[in-house]
């Protein structure tokens, strides 16, 4: 098992165990960025947040980790 395989395995385990906390963190970061930009880029920030959650959820191939 290579370095990247090991890292992916550990990240997948973390998402399995703490998916709800990670999702909340992504939402909070998006809200913070939206507030700092004055709402100018709200649609782009929301899209990026959704894509980040989808990418994390697909790490183990199950699509069940994040709410």
N, C-alpha and C positions, 0 to 999 in steps of 0.2 A: 504494500500500500504506500503510495507516494504522499508527499507533503500535502498536496491539494486535496487528495482523497480523504486524508485524516482531518483536514480543516473543514471540509464539507460535511463529514460525519458529525463532528462536534457542533457545527452550526445547526445541522438538522436536529440534533438532540436538544439543543437550546430552544429552537423554535417549537419543538414538540412539548417541552416542559413549560415554556414561558411565552407562548404565542399571544395570549391576551395582553400581557404587559408590553410586548414588542409592538403590537397593534396600537395600543394606547400611546406609546412613545412616538410612533409615526404620525398619529393624529395630532398630538401636541406640537410636534415639530412643524407640521403643516400649518397649524393655527398660528404659531409664532411667526413663521415666515410670511403668512398672509397679513398678519397685523403689522409687521415691519415694512411691508411694501405698500401698505395702505389699501389693500384689496385690489391693486392693479393687476395682479397675476393670479388671482384666486382660482381660475379654471385650470391653469397650468399646474399650480401647486396641488390641487385636488387630484388631477390626473397622475402626477408623480407619486402621490401618496398611495393611490390605488395600485399603480404598477409596482411599487415597492412591496406592498402587502402581497400581491399576487406572486411576485418572484420568491419571497420568503416562503410562502405557502407551498410552492411547487418544489421545494428542495427535496422533499422525500417522495414526491410523486403522488401524494394522496389528496392534496387540496382540502385538508381538513383542519389545519392548524390555527388559522387566524379567523376571528369572527367577522 
